[in-house]
Amino acid sequence: MTAERDFIPLSLCVLTVSDSRTLAEDSSGDYLVQSLTQAGHRLAERRLLPDDRYKLRAAVSQWIADDGIDGILVTGGTGFTGRDSTPEALLPLLDKEMPGFGELFRAISYDEIGTSTLQSRAFAGLANATFVFCLPGSTSACRTAWEKIVSAQLDARTRPCNLATLRPRLKE
């Protein structure tokens, strides 16, 4: 027999990267905020910033320096257009990459959008014991990532293992 694990609410931030949206038009950010709070997590902060790698680095650096923040969900800026710069902005901040996240996201997305999944540079990793998930900007992509990967990994009850229960050991 195994003991049931308790849910551990995490403190999460949501960052939308967009040159064309406002918070009032940010359905992807709205979806992530609603989903994480419905799951029992706490929204620590939400921002919307333009595709500017230095503004992105500054905001995410502030959050990863805060010991009260457990994770960051970034939506947008992961494509191939000239302004898409989320990977270039945030990959240098990571202490450890989570290569399986991007691979799994694209594998799941393939069933939904076919070879168009190649246009996603979604990735995840760890920075100063803070989980960073970078997702495409579409609401459907955020839904796919949250429902099929992220929510389970941020839930301490997920077996056989999950990211939430690693939190106390991340700075060892």
SULMOZI-V618041 format. One record per helix or strand of 3 or more residues. SS is the DSSP state (~ for helix, > for strand). FROM is the first residue (numbers start at 0). TO is the last residue. If there is no record, write none. Layout:
ss;from;to
SS;FROM;TO
SS;FROM;TO
//
This chain:
ss;from;to
>;10;16
~;22;24
~;26;37
>;41;48
~;52;64
>;70;74
~;85;92
~;98;118
>;122;126
>;129;134
~;138;152
~;163;168
//
